[in-house]
Every structure is written in C-alpha cells, then in structure tokens.
Amino acid sequence: MELAALICKSQEAIAAFFTFCKQQATDMLSEHVTLLWSLGIILRMRRDMTAAQMDEAIASVLASEVAGA
C-alpha cells in the first residue's frame, strides 16, 4: 500500500493500480498455467527440490507440452 501511494494520489487511484496489477499478473501467468500446476504437484510430492531438480522438472513439463501439441 505504501509503495502504491508513491505513484498514486488517491485511494481510488491505488485501487485502480491494484486492479491493473492483478490483471497483468493473471495475463502473464495464464500463459504458463500447465507448467505452474505441474510444478505445484511435483513440489507437493517431493516437498523439497534443488534448483537443478526444478530446472529438470520444468524442462520435462515443457517437453511434454511440445510433444502433446
């Protein structure tokens, strides 16, 4: 809220800014929904992953998406 107040002059402007940010995040993440859901499942099963394991999981999911397309 404090950061939004640095660039917005009113409460209405802050609310509009947050609405904009939420929509932008949704738009950016929706392109990768399959990857995000898959990683969520993998992380729940493994509970802990190194960066290399995460990279491997991402590569595997992306390869599956390409093969299925």
CYANA upper distance limits for C-alpha pairs under 8 A (distance plus 0.5 A):
  1 MET  CA      5 ALA  CA      6.73
  1 MET  CA     14 ILE  CA      8.28
  2 GLU  CA      6 LEU  CA      7.19
  3 LEU  CA      7 ILE  CA      7.80
  4 ALA  CA      8 CYS  CA      6.44
  4 ALA  CA     14 ILE  CA      6.48
  4 ALA  CA     17 PHE  CA      7.97
  5 ALA  CA      9 LYS  CA      7.01
  5 ALA  CA     10 SER  CA      8.23
  5 ALA  CA     14 ILE  CA      7.22
  8 CYS  CA     13 ALA  CA      6.04
  8 CYS  CA     14 ILE  CA      6.18
  8 CYS  CA     17 PHE  CA      8.37
  9 LYS  CA     13 ALA  CA      7.01
  9 LYS  CA     14 ILE  CA      8.13
 10 SER  CA     14 ILE  CA      6.83
 11 GLN  CA     15 ALA  CA      6.68
 12 GLU  CA     16 ALA  CA      6.67
 13 ALA  CA     17 PHE  CA      6.52
 14 ILE  CA     18 PHE  CA      6.71
 15 ALA  CA     19 THR  CA      6.71
 16 ALA  CA     20 PHE  CA      6.65
 17 PHE  CA     21 CYS  CA      6.68
 18 PHE  CA     22 LYS  CA      6.58
 19 THR  CA     23 GLN  CA      6.76
 20 PHE  CA     24 GLN  CA      6.68
 21 CYS  CA     25 ALA  CA      6.64
 22 LYS  CA     26 THR  CA      6.68
 23 GLN  CA     27 ASP  CA      6.57
 24 GLN  CA     28 MET  CA      6.65
 25 ALA  CA     29 LEU  CA      6.49
 26 THR  CA     30 SER  CA      6.26
 27 ASP  CA     31 GLU  CA      7.52
 28 MET  CA     32 HIS  CA      8.21
 29 LEU  CA     33 VAL  CA      6.80
 32 HIS  CA     36 LEU  CA      6.70
 33 VAL  CA     37 TRP  CA      6.58
 34 THR  CA     38 SER  CA      6.56
 35 LEU  CA     39 LEU  CA      6.59
 35 LEU  CA     58 ILE  CA      7.57
 35 LEU  CA     61 VAL  CA      6.78
 35 LEU  CA     62 LEU  CA      7.69
 36 LEU  CA     40 GLY  CA      6.65
 37 TRP  CA     41 ILE  CA      6.84
 38 SER  CA     42 ILE  CA      6.72
 38 SER  CA     61 VAL  CA      7.67
 39 LEU  CA     43 LEU  CA      6.46
 39 LEU  CA     57 ALA  CA      7.79
 39 LEU  CA     58 ILE  CA      7.89
 40 GLY  CA     44 ARG  CA      6.68
 41 ILE  CA     45 MET  CA      6.83
 42 ILE  CA     46 ARG  CA      6.59
 42 ILE  CA     57 ALA  CA      8.48
 43 LEU  CA     47 ARG  CA      5.63
 43 LEU  CA     48 ASP  CA      7.07
 43 LEU  CA     49 MET  CA      7.81
 49 MET  CA     53 GLN  CA      6.23
 49 MET  CA     54 MET  CA      6.70
 50 THR  CA     54 MET  CA      6.71
 51 ALA  CA     55 ASP  CA      6.64
 52 ALA  CA     56 GLU  CA      6.66
 53 GLN  CA     57 ALA  CA      6.64
 54 MET  CA     58 ILE  CA      6.63
 55 ASP  CA     59 ALA  CA      6.60
 56 GLU  CA     60 SER  CA      6.63
 57 ALA  CA     61 VAL  CA      6.70
 58 ILE  CA     62 LEU  CA      6.58
 59 ALA  CA     63 ALA  CA      6.49
 60 SER  CA     64 SER  CA      6.69
 61 VAL  CA     65 GLU  CA      6.76
 62 LEU  CA     66 VAL  CA      6.78
 63 ALA  CA     67 ALA  CA      6.60
 64 SER  CA     68 GLY  CA      6.52
 65 GLU  CA     69 ALA  CA      6.58
